[in-house]
């Protein structure tokens, strides 16, 4: 099996307290794509194998600092974390907020210069599980299936992100916001092969994805609905005029 020691949290006995605590943690994170096709015992084993740790943070604590080397990925267990960018004039901007079960630090696993492009700062009391990057850099000498599965899952996550970024680039190439929305909705229609589908992002997330303000997005969706192109109800979209939607995407 893989070697390595999982350090129990301060005050815990090595076996019972640690295992009970980790059983609770695993129930919170087992649906993360990083652990696809792994049962709870396998997740427990791989976390012990890789010397994973759990850390708690009070409000406004820096987890990763911009331009500093990062050697671990994390999963949010409780609370929220903000990815923060600082402009040249000193203004700080929240790029995105990470919430329960979100991954962070994974894009730097195989990077030649594994330095954080942003500050990662806790928003209120929060807790995260950390896994060292080194476990993803080679196969287990004993061929542990759960170790290999973890690496496979990570490669899938990174590949999906590359595909998403490529899709985002094609969407942002549209000259108008209405055009961006049209390209995005057509991509969802193609993926689902139906004229009625749910958008996987909420309005705020979609606005950030399209690089616009939320009110502007809502206004254009409303205009497209008035024009009889689409029908929108919460996260559900129905395409009413495919020809017109395709024309907007050109």
Protein Blocks (a to p, Z undefined) as FASTA:
>chain_A
ZZddddddehiafklmmmmmmmmmmmmmmmpmklgoiafklmmmmmmmnopacddddehi
afbdghiacfbdcddfbhcdddddddfkopacdfbacdehiaehklmmmgmblcdfbdcd
dehjdddddddfklmmpccfklpaklmmmmmmmmmmmmmmmmmmmmmmmmmmpmbfklmm
mmmmmmmmmmnopabdcdfbdfklmmmmnopafklmmmmmmmmmmnomaccehjbccdfb
lmlmmmmmZZ
